[in-house]
Amino acid sequence: MSELNHIGINRRFSECVVHDGKVYISGQVDFNRGRGVVEQTKAVLNAIDSLLIQAGTDKHHILKAEVYLADIGDYADMNKVWEEWVSPTPPARSTLQSALPDPGWLIQISAVASIPEES
């Protein structure tokens, strides 16, 4: 049986769960609610980078990402930041407009990544 590794555990959820060579990252948000979508996107992607490193992988191994925007009108601005950050071989991605739990959150991103096999 594969072992589970939980990263960033709190009472409601884990920020990240590692199982069977995969990394499952919960929806990441920027808690600095006063910033615009560009700054929030950068902060969220930095948080994802950090979780991936803790799990033993990086953005080049992301398989799938789900982007939730409070306002789909922010799509172009979010994409500018995403395109600067994402691997040259980008993951599968969905982008949706969604009512986020906090009105100050403009973006939330979750992801699934693989952990590279040791050579």
C-alpha positions as CSV (number, residue, x, y, z in Angstrom):
1,M,0.0,0.0,0.0
2,S,1.3,3.5,-0.9
3,E,2.0,5.9,1.9
4,L,0.2,9.2,2.2
5,N,2.2,12.3,3.0
6,H,0.2,15.4,4.0
7,I,1.8,18.9,3.8
8,G,0.3,22.0,5.4
9,I,-2.3,20.2,7.5
10,N,-5.1,22.2,9.2
11,R,-8.4,21.2,10.7
12,R,-10.3,21.4,7.3
13,F,-7.8,20.2,4.7
14,S,-4.2,19.6,3.7
15,E,-2.5,22.2,1.4
16,C,-1.0,19.2,-0.4
17,V,-1.2,15.4,-0.4
18,V,1.4,13.1,-1.9
19,H,0.3,9.6,-2.8
20,D,1.6,7.0,-5.3
21,G,3.9,9.4,-7.1
22,K,1.4,12.2,-7.5
23,V,1.0,15.5,-5.7
24,Y,-2.5,16.9,-5.2
25,I,-2.4,20.6,-4.3
26,S,-5.6,22.1,-2.9
27,G,-6.9,25.4,-4.1
28,Q,-4.4,28.1,-3.3
29,V,-5.4,31.7,-2.8
30,D,-3.6,35.0,-1.9
31,F,-4.6,36.1,1.6
32,N,-3.5,39.7,0.8
33,R,-7.0,40.6,-0.3
34,G,-6.2,44.2,-1.3
35,R,-4.1,43.3,-4.4
36,G,-5.2,43.0,-8.0
37,V,-5.4,39.8,-10.0
38,V,-1.8,40.1,-11.4
39,E,-0.3,40.2,-7.9
40,Q,-2.7,37.6,-6.5
41,T,-1.8,35.2,-9.4
42,K,1.9,35.7,-8.8
43,A,1.4,34.9,-5.1
44,V,-0.7,31.8,-5.8
45,L,1.9,30.5,-8.3
46,N,4.7,31.1,-5.7
47,A,2.7,29.1,-3.2
48,I,2.3,26.3,-5.7
49,D,6.0,26.4,-6.4
50,S,6.7,26.1,-2.7
51,L,4.3,23.2,-2.2
52,L,5.8,21.3,-5.2
53,I,9.3,21.7,-3.8
54,Q,8.2,20.4,-0.4
55,A,6.6,17.4,-2.2
56,G,9.8,16.7,-4.2
57,T,8.8,18.0,-7.6
58,D,8.4,21.2,-9.6
59,K,6.2,23.1,-12.1
60,H,7.6,21.1,-15.0
61,H,5.8,18.0,-13.7
62,I,2.3,19.6,-13.3
63,L,-0.2,17.3,-15.1
64,K,-3.3,19.4,-14.5
65,A,-4.3,22.8,-13.2
66,E,-7.7,24.3,-12.4
67,V,-8.0,28.1,-12.3
68,Y,-11.0,29.7,-10.7
69,L,-11.5,33.4,-11.3
70,A,-13.9,35.5,-9.4
71,D,-14.3,37.6,-12.6
72,I,-13.7,36.0,-16.0
73,G,-12.8,39.5,-17.2
74,D,-9.5,39.0,-15.4
75,Y,-8.7,36.1,-17.8
76,A,-6.2,38.0,-20.0
77,D,-4.3,39.5,-17.0
78,M,-4.1,36.1,-15.3
79,N,-2.9,34.5,-18.5
80,K,0.0,37.0,-18.8
81,V,1.3,35.9,-15.4
82,W,0.6,32.2,-16.1
83,E,2.5,32.3,-19.4
84,E,5.6,33.8,-17.8
85,W,5.5,31.1,-15.1
86,V,4.3,27.9,-16.7
87,S,6.6,25.2,-18.1
88,P,7.4,25.3,-21.8
89,T,5.3,22.1,-22.0
90,P,2.3,23.3,-20.1
91,P,-0.2,21.1,-18.2
92,A,-3.8,20.4,-19.1
93,R,-5.7,23.4,-17.7
94,S,-9.3,24.5,-17.1
95,T,-10.3,28.1,-16.3
96,L,-13.7,28.9,-14.8
97,Q,-15.5,31.8,-13.3
98,S,-16.5,31.0,-9.8
99,A,-17.9,32.7,-6.7
100,L,-14.9,32.3,-4.3
101,P,-15.5,32.0,-0.6
102,D,-13.9,35.4,0.2
103,P,-14.9,38.4,-1.9
104,G,-11.2,39.6,-1.7
105,W,-9.9,36.5,-3.4
106,L,-9.8,37.1,-7.1
107,I,-8.1,33.8,-8.1
108,Q,-7.8,30.2,-6.8
109,I,-5.6,27.5,-8.4
110,S,-5.4,23.8,-7.7
111,A,-3.1,21.4,-9.4
112,V,-1.9,17.8,-9.7
113,A,1.7,17.0,-10.4
114,S,3.9,13.9,-10.7
115,I,7.0,13.2,-8.8
116,P,9.9,12.4,-11.1
117,E,11.4,8.9,-10.6
118,E,14.9,8.8,-9.2
119,S,17.5,7.7,-11.8
